[in-house]
Amino acid sequence: MRSIRWYTWVGIVILFLIATVGFIKIFNSINNMAHSDNMNVKVESEEVDHQIQLDIETKEAGDLTSVKSIPFTQVKNIDQTIKKWANEREQSFFTEMKESDLLLDYKTSAHFSLESQIKPIKDDIYNIVITEEQSAEQTSNYKKMKTYTINLDEEEFIHFEDIIKKSLSSNKLFKLLQNNSESNLNKEMFQKNDDLFSKIDWTISKKDIIFYFKAGELSKQNEKIEVPLMQFYSYLKDDYYEAFITDELDESIKLQQEEERKQKEEERKEKEAQNKEALQSRKMVALTFDDGPDPENTPKILDSLQAYNAKATFFNLANNAEQNPDIVQRIINEGHEIGNHSVSHANLNAVKRQKAEQEIINSKQMIEDVTGEEITLFRPPYGNFEDDTQKMINDSNQDIIMWSLDTRDWETKNTNEIYQTVKNNVEPGSIILMHDIHGVTADALPKILSYLNNEGYELVTVSELQPYIEGTNNGAYFGY
Ligand SMILES: [Zn+2]
């Protein structure tokens, strides 16, 4: 009994001494390091090329060592920024070691290092990847990455946001990262970062753009994700495409683009052929009625259309739409389409720019105020437009819709002639021009509808017909 107790006591005393000595030793080392006393400091330089060198600073104090290799470029703001960052990292390591429980846990050596890899990219652009490592004996290594891209000629840093086009949203970037990572990334974590694009650590290799994220930025651990430039190049601003994309890769990209173009062209042709076939089998035709709504004739026309379950398109004058909102609403309720036919039927080729603007743009707004829906079809009065008015129409998000079959209803004023004109000229894809302000048109319609119905024609709105007549030589119905 007694001898066991004696040995135990000796053991405890010895352990206590070891712990105290270890503690004092490492505590002194840290203090020395932090206060630059009793510290062994060595600085060496290594030339990378004529513009840039690597400064390697080694500090030793007891069992603490620190090695920092960082670039030196002779561009003041660049050198100072990197050096300031490096010193801050080192200081924070020392502070952490001081406060850490490691000191009480028999650990007697610790190591800090920054190792820079300098990659010339093009001309005066260099990429610097700094690996930071911290280790304390018997604890797991801590490692993280910091990157800088510098332009020595411009004497500035190049941030991620500087190299990309606006088309790269944080959503798109997240998708690219997730597609190229095996980890389950956290989108909320990613998008929570303020000025995400200015802070991202990135570097370029010949084939990839490489991203480094610290734990908590994209997932719980540090992430290194390589996104192939083949997937990323379209987001690079032209200058940086030139700087980052090698000739070899550029060739592959051009080949891929050519492949994609060919494939798209083939798909387009196939779609066109399918549409042509559908147009012939469904025999789609669009009836259009201009200049209304008219309180007397438009309702009659709507009744006839309803009887044949036919859909049509009404190109309203904005003034008339404003005066007949109930009829406009009925047109929409019954599944027809409303287009814009200007405010007051002005000849766009004969008016000044300001008036043309009113006729094209104000009219759209006026009709939308009545319908509550966006108006995207425009039929110019008399079919008249020139380059500048076409631009005005298209810029306000309206397609120009012409016609392929003119009934000349306003001229003949004869129901049979109107009917005969349709009967003799109609074909799948026709856009038929009529006017819902004439009684004669309303009177001719039942016979026309009966004929088209018997012949198996399907009466659809212009928007429904549009995709089926694209690329056909059935007349230029609409322009962009
Ligand atoms: Zn008209």
Boltz pocket constraint, residues with backbone or C-beta under 6 A from the ligand:
constraints:
  - pocket:
      binder: B
      contacts: [[A, 290], [A, 291], [A, 341], [A, 345], [A, 380], [A, 381], [A, 382]]
      max_distance: 6.0
